[in-house]
Amino acid sequence: MKILLTTTSYQDCPGDHHELLDSTGAEIVRERGPLSEARMLELAGDFDAFLCGDDEITQAVIDKSLPKLKIIAKYGIGVDKIDVAYATENKIPVSFCPGVNHTTVSEHVFMLILALSKNLMEQANTTAAGGWKRMTGHEIMGKTIGIIGLGRIGREVAIRANAFGMKCVGYGRYWPEDFAMEQKITRMDGVTQLLHESDIVTLHTNLTKETRGMISAATINYMQDDAILINCGRGELTHAADIAAALERGKLGGYGADVLDQEPPPSDHPLLGAKNCIITPHVGSRTFESVQRQAGMATQNLVNLLKGEKALAQVNDVEPPSALI
């Protein structure tokens, strides 16, 4: 039996997940993802299971992987890079790991908010280079934060926003009524109203056909002048060139993101070196604590499915395969 392991944080961080994976007795082939469709097609066809990150597991990849591929175990939450419908059609269970990284990602959101509000990067870099550039920043207390998407991460952001004395507004298809009342989150009628009302906007919605490119030149025009935009969801939720243009002309006061539409980005990506822009290399959930939770759950999902048992959490309604171990 062979398992393809692609997630780098899984491989780079110590923890019991390594021993659990070894206990399957499978041959583990390690790659440094996220892998493109082209690379996945080069590898596909010889694996019983994928333990994957944000690799492109398309219909073509699944086709080439059959009939040997029996399990796709996602390390993390988002499955937009996986053709789940086609996996389901071919009776392949797709497991995932909800509830393991909301603390870490919400902390990352506030790191970016505070860094942009206080001009941290420019002042720290100037000082490190021997300068002494003193800039005037902004408090976040009393500011309005607009949260698009009130899943686990969005809710954790709201809790921390209240601790900072911020006003919370929110919008999303899912609305946790009791939580919103407890945390004093005002429900907006739509994205346009939320953008207009917010000093800071943070994106925590799933990537779908409807949300792809939801923040573009057209929607940025509804935002307040000098507003800050945070994206720790998916890079494709925003239009990169439009973000860079809005930063350059001063419409956006800052952009902080842990995700890009191309990862790693090409050297000419419009957001690299953009004005008042902080990009981190998709590490919002990469802490020792969070990695161990994610890796432990992803591996346990895999082990359960290999044993012919139900995963702890599964995206699609597919029965486990016959026991492989």
Secondary structure, 3 states (H helix, E strand, C coil): CEEEECCHHHHHCCCCHHHHHHCCCCEEEECCCCCCHHHHHHHCCCCCEEEECCCCECHHHHHHHCCCCCEEEECCCCCCCECHHHHHHCCCCEECCCCCCHHHHHHHHHHHHHHHHCCHHHHHHHHHCCCCCCCCCCCCCCCEEEEECCCHHHHHHHHHHHHCCCEEEEECCCCCHHHHHHCCEEECCCHHHHHHHCCEEEECCCCCCCCCCCECHHHHCCCCCCEEEEECCCHHHECHHHHHHHHHHCCEEEEEECCCCCCCCCCCCCCCCCCCEEECCCCCCCCHHHHHHHHHHHHHHHHHHHCCCCCCCECCCCCCCCCCC
